[in-house]
Amino acid sequence: MNDEISIIEHRRRRRKQFAVSTSSLLFVFVASCYFLLGEESSNRNGGGSGALYLQNTVQSLRNGEANKDERGLQADCIDEWHLSIELDEEATCTNSANVPSDWYSESIRKYLLHPTPEKCCASLVAGGYNTCFVLDACAEKGVNDTVSPTPKPTTKTTSVPSGTAEGVEGGHTTSTFFFYLDFDAGYCKADGKHDDLHDAFLFETAEECCASGWLNKDGCLSLTLEKLTAVNTQTPTSSSLLRPTVSPLSSVMVHNPTNTPSDCSKKVFHMSQDKEITCTNDGIYPDEWNSSRKAKRYLFTTGADCCTERFPDISCEIIDVCDSIKTIEVPPTDSPSAGPTKRTDLPSSLRSNNLSSTPSSNPSFTHSLRPSAGEIESTTVVNDTLSDPTQNPTWLAGCGWWHPSMKKFNTCENGGEYPEAWDKLAWADKKNLFYESAMMCCHGYFHGPCNMVDECGGEKDEDGISSLQTTDEPSIDVGGLVCEQREWHVSIETNVEYTCTNSKNFPQEWLYGSTRDNYLFGSANACCDHFFGPSQKCVTVDTCKEFTAKSTHSPVNESPILPPIDEYSGSSCNNLWHVSLVGGAKYTCTNDLAYPSIWNSGELKSRYLQATARACCDMHFSSMPCEIVDVCPDEDGVLEMNIVLPTSVPTSMPSTEPTTDFSDVLSEGCMEGWHPSITDSKTCTNSLIFPDAWPVSSMFRPSASDCCVTFFHSTDCVVVNTCSAFNTAITSAIPAQSSQKPARWWPEIYGTNVICVYSNDYPDWVSLNKNSFDSEKECCTVYRC
C-alpha cells in the first residue's frame, strides 16, 4: 500500500494522495453499502441516518454555520481517521481531533471513524469522491504517540443547523442532496446516487431541476413530487434527509440600501444587474446566488476577482458602492495585471505550483481559449490567439465553431462554453463535437433538428459558416480536416456518372455510424472500386486541385443501361430481382439485368434490388397479384417465365376514393406527381419515365421535397423538373383528403429531417399541442424545415 501513496505539497500541509488499488475495491463496495444503507435494518430506522447527517454537519461546519466549540470539537490528533471538516481540506482523510462529539455515537461511529487511512479513503470513494488526500495531523505537530480522547457518547439527533455564513451577507444554503435529472425515469431525483456530474447539472430544488429545459417542466415536477411523496410514506424517519425542501424557484433580488462601514466589510462583488460587463457590490443579485453551489461562481471577495472570473477576455468595470460609487476599469485578463488573483473554482492542480498534482473531480467548463495545465507557464494569450501556432484552430472570443450546449438539452451553440478536456482531444474525436454550422451540429450530434443559440451576432462568411480564426497551420475544413485530408465519395452532382470526388457536397448523414463506412473513403481509388468496381471507368474530381478530373479505370461499358436481357439468358441465377422496365410489363418483377447500373450502389440497391421474387413483389406490389419473369434457367436449362404470385397481404376492401389515372394529369413532357428517377442516383423528377406498374400510393409524392424525404431521407436530393412550367403541387393525381378534420400545415418527421406538409390526416398531438399552422412559412419558422 505504501507504493500507492505519494506525497505532495498542498497549502503548506503534508498530505498524501491515496490511490485505490484492486484490493481496495472491496473496501469501496462494502463501504458504499454501509455508507448509504447501514449495516443492519435497525440502523436504517434509527441511527442509519448518521451518514446523511454527517454530510450536512460537515457542510455546515465548512460554511461557518456552526460554532466548532459548541459541536464538541477536540484538539490535536487521535488514532482514528475521518473526513476532514477544514475548509481547505476537501476530499481529505485525517486523524485530526477536530471531530464533532456526535461522531462518537455508537450508532454512527463505525461509518465515520476508521482504523486506517486506507479504509477512510475507501469510504470517501464510496461516497462519490474521485480523489482522496491523507493528512497526518500527528506528524505535522511532531507528535509520535497519540491517545484517542475519551469519546463523548450521545444519542441526540440534533437537527441540521442553518444560518448565515460568517462575514458574507446572504450566507449559503445547505441541503442533503442535490436534485439531478433521470432521463430514463422522466423526473428529477435527489437520492445521492447520481454520477460525478458537473455543477451545471445539479439543482437545489425540484422546480429548478425540472425547469432546466431537459424535460417537460410540468410533467417532470408532478412526477418528481409524486415519487418524493411515496418515499416519505415508505421511510418517514428519513424523509427530510432524502428530500431537499421544495420551494419555488427564486428570482428575488437581494438589496441592501445602507452602506455603513460594517456593512461594507461584509459585502461581496458580483455581476451588475443593470450595467453590462460590470462588477459591483451593491447587493442586488438573484437570491439563488447565495447557495453554496453557486456562490463560488457568482460572488467574489474583490471586484478584480469578479471581473477575472465573469469577464475573462474583455475590459470590465468595477463599481464599489462603499467608496462613493467609484468606477474602476479592469483590463482584459490577457493583459498584464497588477497582481495575481485567486481562482477559487479551478481545480487544485491549476491553483498550485505543482501542475502534475491531482486532477479535478469535476470537469471545468471554460472558454476554449483557456490553455491546458501544461501550457499555463509557457504560453501567453494575446489578442485571443495563442502566441505559439498549434495544430488545432483557435476560436474568436465568444464565437466560433458550433458544439452541443452544456446548459440546454437538444441545443447547439457557438459561445465557446464547453469542458476544457475537449480542447485536448485529437481531431478524430473533436470532429464529433465541433461543427462548422449550426445545422451540421444538430444533425451530427443530435441526429436531427435541434435548438440553435447563435452568440456570434449572425456574422457569417460567404459560405454561411461562422467566422473563425486559425493559426499558421493549414486551414481547417469539414470535420476539422485540411483539404487534402477530405474523404472521397460518389459524386451526387446532376448529370454526373461514374465519378468520385472529395467535395463537401454530400448528405451529412454519410458522416455518421455505419453509413460512413459505405460512403466515405480515404482515397479516390477506394471510392471508385467500392461504387463502380475495379474494371469500370471512374472519373475523379479533386476539389483541392482546381477540379482536375482524371480517369482511374479503363472503360468497359459507358452505357448507364446494361445490355438487353437476351444477351444474359443462360447467365448465373444469382441475379437480384427488381421491377421490370420492359415496355408493357405491369406489376412484374424480374431478375433480368435490364436496369440502371446505378441501382447497384448505395441506398438505391436496397430500394430497387431484392434477393427473391417474393421480396420484390412485397416491396413494390404488396396489395395486388404480382407477375414474375425469371430469366435464369432451372437445372434442366429450361426458362420459367410469367409466374403469377398471389398477394402477400389480404386484399383490401373496396375503396370509395376515386381511382387515379396518370394519363389524366400529364402535361407536356412531365406529370404533376414526383417520383424517384430510375436513371439518376438520389434524384426526384416529374418525368414520364417510370414503370407503368408503379402504384400511386407508394411511388409518387405531391412535391419534390416530399419525394426527397420519403425516398432518400434528405431534403436536398437532386430535383429534375421536366415540365415547361414548374409545378410542385399535385392536383388530381393524389386522392382528395378526408374532410373529417380541417387541412392544416403541420410538421412531419422523416428520419432525421422535418418537413411541413398540408393535409388533414395529422396525428392527435398536432391538434392537442397546437402544432398546426395556416401557412408553410409559419410551420417552417417554428420547426426550421
Summary of the structure (lengths in Angstrom):
residues: 785
radius of gyration: 34.9
end to end distance: 60.9
largest distance: 109.5
contacts: 2254
relative contact order: 0.05
helix: 28%
strand: 18%
